[in-house]
Amino acid sequence: KDPLYSITIVRGQLAEAKRSLDARQVMNRRNFVDLARVRVDSDQAFEIAQNALGSAGERMRSASYQLTQIGPAADPIWDVWAYGKRDRYLGVVRLSARTGDVISSRRPGLL
């Protein structure tokens, strides 16, 4: 009825959309995001992640995103994986998609 999709956005355009057949996703309640609660879009999430990563964020060129929500009353969460030149991994930032508040940030080699 409501299939799950994996999408790829390149330069603001939908580059790929395919049905997700991952059984873990189908069973995971985090898939049902109340989009009315999302106030921070992916462009804003990129900027927040860039700032949260400090000096590593200054080299941030691209990102991978995941938008999840644990339950109907919970805030939606952006996980933003940051990459630099040659797709070098710079770190990951988790933030509220409602407020933009940074929940956590991790860079390689740092605890």
N, C-alpha and C positions, 0 to 999 in steps of 0.2 A: 504494500500500500504506500508506504513512505520510504523509498529506498535511500540508503546512505550513499553519499558520493565523496570521492576524493577529487579535489580540484587543484589545478595549477594556474597561477596568475603570473603573467610575464608582462612587465611594463604597463601594469594596470589593465591588461586585457586577459580574458579567459583563454588560456592556451590548451587546457585539457580538462575534461570532466569524465570520470568513469565511475561506474557503480562499485561500491566497496563490498567485497564478499568476505571480509575478515570476521570470523565468528566471534572473536573477542569484542569487536566493536558492536556487533548486533546485540550481545548480551550485556554490554556496558551501559548503564543508565546515563553516563556522562555525554551521550550523543545528542541529547535533546536540549538544545540551547534556546532559551527564550530571547529571541532577537530584539524584542522591545527593551530589554535590559542592557543591551550593548550600546554604550555611549562613546566608546573609544574605537575608532576604525583602525584598519591595518596600517595606514600611513602614520597615524598618531602612535600606534604601538611601536613602530619602527623607531620613531624619534625618541620615545621614552626609553626603549632598550638601548639605543645609541648612547644616551646620557647616562643610563645606569651602569654601562660597561666602562665608563671613564675613558682612559687612554686607548683601550682596545676598541671602544665604540667609535673613536675617531677614524679608524681604518675600516669600519663596517661598510660593505658594499651591497650585500644582499641578506635576505632573511627567509627562514621557513617559519610558518605559523601554524599553531593549533589552537582552536577556540573550543573550550569545553565548559560544561556546567554540571556540577555534581548532583544537584537536586533542584526542584522547581523554585525554591526560595533562595537558593545560593546565587552569588554573583557569578556571571560568566568570567572565565579566566583565559587570558592570552598567554600562551607559551611561545616565546620568540627566540629561535636559534639564529645567532648572528654569524655571518661569514665575511671574510675579507678577500683580498686578491687571491686568485687561483683557488677559490672556494675553501680557504683556510678557516677552520672553525675558531671563532673568537669567544663564544660563551652562549649562555642561555639566560633569558630574563622571563620571569613569571609576573604578570601584572593583572590587576582587576580591569576587565573590559567595561565596567560601569563607571569607575572613578579614575582609572589611570594610575592608581597607587601601585608601586612596585612591591611585590610580595617577597621575591627573592631574585638574586642574580648570582651566577656562577661563571667563572672563567677557568679555562684549563689550567691545572696545576695549583688552583687555589681551593681551599676548603670552605 
